[in-house]
Amino acid sequence: MKFKIFLLAIALTALTACMQSQDCFSEEVFCAALVTDTRGINDHGMNQETWAGLEESKSGGLADQVEYIESVDARDYEKNIAYFAERGFDVIFTTGPGMDDETLRSADLYPDSVFVGISQPQAEVRPNLTSVTFAEDQMGFLAGVLAARLSEMRVVGAACETSEIDSMWRYCEGFRAGVLSVDENIKVMVTYRENASRESLFIDDDWGYETGLALIRQGADVIFAAGGVTGEGALRAALDEGVEAIGAERDQGAAGYGVVSSVYGRASFEVQNMIRLLRGGNVWEQANGQFGFVPFNQKFPESLARELDSVILGLLNGEIKTNVSPQKP
């Protein structure tokens, strides 16, 4: 009897999985999914923002079913994407430049699904592949203006993932431009993680920490960092040394790094807009998303926040130019 009950349970499980898959293959049901990078769903950044956008899409009637998978290891990316594609999900979101190759290959393998890379510029074009990117040069510029206002020694530093990735180069050259727009006499030290293995992209905490320490020993009293865990190593060094720091890519203060503020893209609105376009049958193009900064604590004057708001407005309406080219020369 127990054996028969066990078989019945297996049959019901298989039936449930089949029904879910059939729902997503149905033209009447719109299914959207997220495959996170290894930071997981509660990363205070792109994963969390993207999932919030998917949940809001469902509650607002834009999507019928939304799900996510947290990637434990980078080797899981393609497998996790395939899980949703093979179940007929209409659109699959992935996050961060570290997943660009896997997203591109998946678009080739599963032409019936649409793939959207968040903060993931794609050099190649596919009819079912698009991305939501954020103006890294403008975000870096904003961080540079803040760093210039915070620095008492008139020396600031940035620790950045390799400049061979255009988005990282734009972040940190934008930072340089933002600092110098406030005061051309401030010393700006920007260090990129060059000539290192691809396997350690965005996860080289040791390099970030040592680079942060080196910048501080050279007189920097404000540190900016970009490049996933690589950049966070520098934020950790600033925290250990009692130096002011500015984060990027997610709310680094909420993540425990004690930064003054973080500048990063806000993906939730863009996710909803992308789903709205897809459901309306409109042609989608690569979009530039909104960005902002995390409010300061009471230690910093409100006038500084107002200045940053003004800088964001000037960047968005074109009154302020970063003069950073889209690609590294």
Salt bridges, closest charged atoms under 4 A:
ASP64 OD2 - ARG279 NH1 3.84
ASP73 OD1 - ARG75 NE 2.91
ASP76 OD1 - LYS79 NZ 3.48
GLU78 OE2 - ARG105 NH2 2.75
ASP101 OD2 - ARG198 NH2 3.31
ASP108 OD1 - ARG126 NE 2.57
GLU124 OE1 - ARG126 NH2 2.98
GLU136 OE1 - ARG170 NH2 2.89
GLU161 OE1 - ARG193 NE 2.67
GLU164 OE2 - LYS328 NZ 3.27
GLU173 OE1 - ARG176 NE 2.91
ASP183 OD2 - ARG154 NH2 3.46
ASP204 OD2 - ARG193 NH1 3.26
ASP205 OD2 - ARG236 NH2 2.44
GLU232 OE2 - ARG39 NH1 2.86
GLU232 OE2 - ARG250 NE 2.95
GLU244 OE2 - LYS299 NZ 3.09
GLU302 OE2 - ARG306 NH1 3.44
GLU307 OE2 - ARG149 NH2 2.91
